[in-house]
Amino acid sequence: MNELLEILAERLDRKTLLVGDAITDKYCVDWSGSEPVRPIAVVRPTNTDQVSSILQLCHQYVQPVVTQGGMTGLAGAATPENNEIALSLERMVGIEEIDLDSMTMTLLAGTPLQQAQEAASAAGLYLPLDLGARGSCTIGGNLSTNAGGNQVVRYGMMRELVLGLEAVLADGRVISSMNKVIKNNTGYDLKQLFIGSEGTLGVVTRIVLRLQPKLKGTYTALCASNDFASLIQFFKHAQTELAGGVSAFEVMWTGYYDYIVENLDTVKNPFSQSYACYALVQYQGADNSQMVEMFESMLCDAIQQGMVAEVMVAQSSREADNFWRIRDGIGDVLKLLAPTLGFDVSIPIRDMQSFVETVETELKSQFPSARLLLFGHIGDSNLHLAVGLGNVDDELKIAELVYQKVSYYEGSISAEHGIGKLKKKYLPLSRSSEELALMKQLKLALDPQQILNPGRII
Ligand SMILES: Cc1cc2nc3c(=O)[nH]c(=O)nc-3n(C[C@H](O)[C@H](O)[C@H](O)COP(=O)(O)OP(=O)(O)OC[C@H]3O[C@@H](n4cnc5c(N)ncnc54)[C@H](O)[C@@H]3O)c2cc1C
C-alpha cells in the first residue's frame, strides 16, 4: 500500500475507504461502455469537510482522483484511469431544505434525480429536469454534465435550474456559492465554472435548485408528417398557439420509428401507414377543458395547414406512455443493432434536414452494412444518431464522417452528454484553438497539479 493510502486508512473508517476486494465492479465503469478499470481505492465521504480533507491529501501527494456520481454518464468521464482514486458521492444523499416561498431546493450532490423530483412533487412543486437514467443519476452528475433531457425546450438545461452550489477545489478549498436568489450580479458567476465541466474543476458537494410550479395538466399527441420541413413549421405553430407551453417536442425519422414498432412488443403503433417523420408533442398547463380545447384546436389547425398528416391525441396516461415508449425504445433495441455507435449532436434547426440527408447518403454509399436510426429533441436542435455498425472495423471512419459533417454545419459534437474521454479528440471540431487554450488556462488555475479527472475534456 502506498503512503497516501496508508494515511487515508488511518483517517477513514471501512465504510468510507474501500480497497482490494471491497471495490466492486460498479466503481470500475460508467454507462459509456468504456473498458472497465479498477481504481486503486474508493473514497465515499459523507460531508464536505471529508471531501476537503481527502482532496487536500491527494493534492499534496499529486494523486489523481476521478469523481463518481450515479455512473450513468455516456462520455466515459467517470470511468477510472489506471492509478486513480475514485471519489464517490453515493453517501452524500439527502434534501436539506425545500423553500416554498423562494421555490428552491437545497440538497447534497449525491442525491438521485428521481429522489429530488419526488421530494419537489411532495412539496407541491416541480423539478423539470428529467431523463431516462433518473433512478440512478445524481444531481451532482446532472450539474457536472449540464444534463438536458426531454423538457429543455421549455425549462432549459441543468444550467438554467441551478441557483447556487458548493464545491471543493483540487487543493481542498471549499467554495460556497449557495445562492438562492434569481438576480445576483455580484461579479463573476463562479457556479458556472462547475456546471458542465465534468468534474475537471472541482467536486460539487451541495446544490441549490430552482423549482417550478407544479402544473396538473399534461397533454400529449403523436403526430405524423410527410416531410421534416413541415414538422419545423409545426413546432413553431405549436409554440405560438400554446404560448410557449410546449414541454417536449421529440422527432423520430421513419427508419427509427419503423425499427422500434417492428422490434418492440411493448409498443403499439397507432398509425396504419408509414410517414417520413413523427413528432411527439407534450404540453403542460392547468388541468381544465379550456386547455384541452386549446391543444386540440392547435392540432386541427396544423392538419388543415398541411404541417402534419395524421395526429393521435393520447386519451389516457396509458396511451401517452405508449407514445413515450416509442420515443424511449432506443435503449431496448440497441442490443439488436449491436455493435453500435451513438452520437449526440446539435445542428442548427434550419440545416438539420440537409445534415440528415447528407449523412444518410454518404453512410449508405461508403458503409452499406451500417444502419442509421435518427431521433432527437428537435426543439433544442439536438439530434441523436444510433448507428448499427454492421462491420465493427468501420467505427472510427463512421465517427469521422459524422463529426466532420457536424463541423461543416457549425453544430456541436456534444449536445448534452459531454466530452469526457470518448469525444475528446473531436473537440477541436466544435471549439476554436483560442477557446481550448482558455479552457486549459482555467484548468491550471483551479487545479495546478491536474489531479481532478485528468485527461477528461482537455
Ligand atoms: C438510459 C440513459 C438515459 C440518459 N438520458 C440522458 C438525457 O436525456 N440527457 C442527458 O443529458 N443525459 C442523459 N444520459 C446521460 C447521463 O444520465 C447524464 O450525463 C447524467 O447527468 C450523469 O449523472 P451521473 O450522476 O450518473 O454522473 P456520472 O456518470 O457518475 O458522472 C458524469 C460526470 O460528472 C462528474 N461528476 C459526477 N458527480 C460529480 C460531482 N458531485 N462533482 C463533480 N463532478 C461530478 C463525473 O466525474 C463525470 O465527469 C442518459 C444516460 C442513460 C444511461
The ligand as a Gaussian input file, in Angstrom:
#p B3LYP/6-31G(d) Opt

LIG

0 1
 C      -30.749000       5.497000     -20.019000
 C      -29.992000       6.804000     -20.039000
 C      -30.628000       7.944000     -20.496000
 C      -29.945000       9.167000     -20.499000
 N      -30.589000      10.262000     -20.971000
 C      -29.961000      11.449000     -20.955000
 C      -30.626000      12.613000     -21.420000
 O      -31.758000      12.571000     -21.889000
 N      -29.976000      13.785000     -21.329000
 C      -28.707000      13.870000     -20.823000
 O      -28.165000      14.971000     -20.743000
 N      -28.051000      12.771000     -20.406000
 C      -28.624000      11.578000     -20.457000
 N      -27.964000      10.463000     -20.031000
 C      -26.570000      10.578000     -19.568000
 C      -26.410000      10.663000     -18.044000
 O      -27.505000      10.150000     -17.366000
 C      -26.186000      12.102000     -17.601000
 O      -24.968000      12.530000     -18.135000
 C      -26.179000      12.318000     -16.080000
 O      -26.211000      13.708000     -15.860000
 C      -24.947000      11.742000     -15.382000
 O      -25.162000      11.753000     -13.971000
 P      -24.391000      10.715000     -13.019000
 O      -24.708000      11.065000     -11.617000
 O      -24.659000       9.330000     -13.415000
 O      -22.879000      11.104000     -13.304000
 P      -21.614000      10.165000     -13.544000
 O      -21.810000       9.326000     -14.748000
 O      -21.248000       9.470000     -12.299000
 O      -20.531000      11.290000     -13.862000
 C      -20.634000      12.090000     -15.008000
 C      -19.578000      13.204000     -14.941000
 O      -19.860000      14.088000     -13.853000
 C      -18.776000      14.085000     -12.901000
 N      -19.393000      14.179000     -11.576000
 C      -20.370000      13.412000     -11.041000
 N      -20.731000      13.880000      -9.849000
 C      -19.955000      14.967000      -9.597000
 C      -19.857000      15.888000      -8.518000
 N      -20.617000      15.797000      -7.443000
 N      -18.923000      16.868000      -8.600000
 C      -18.127000      16.999000      -9.698000
 N      -18.179000      16.155000     -10.749000
 C      -19.093000      15.156000     -10.689000
 C      -18.007000      12.802000     -13.156000
 O      -16.661000      12.917000     -12.766000
 C      -18.164000      12.688000     -14.667000
 O      -17.267000      13.559000     -15.283000
 C      -28.604000       9.229000     -20.039000
 C      -27.973000       8.065000     -19.585000
 C      -28.643000       6.870000     -19.583000
 C      -27.934000       5.662000     -19.066000

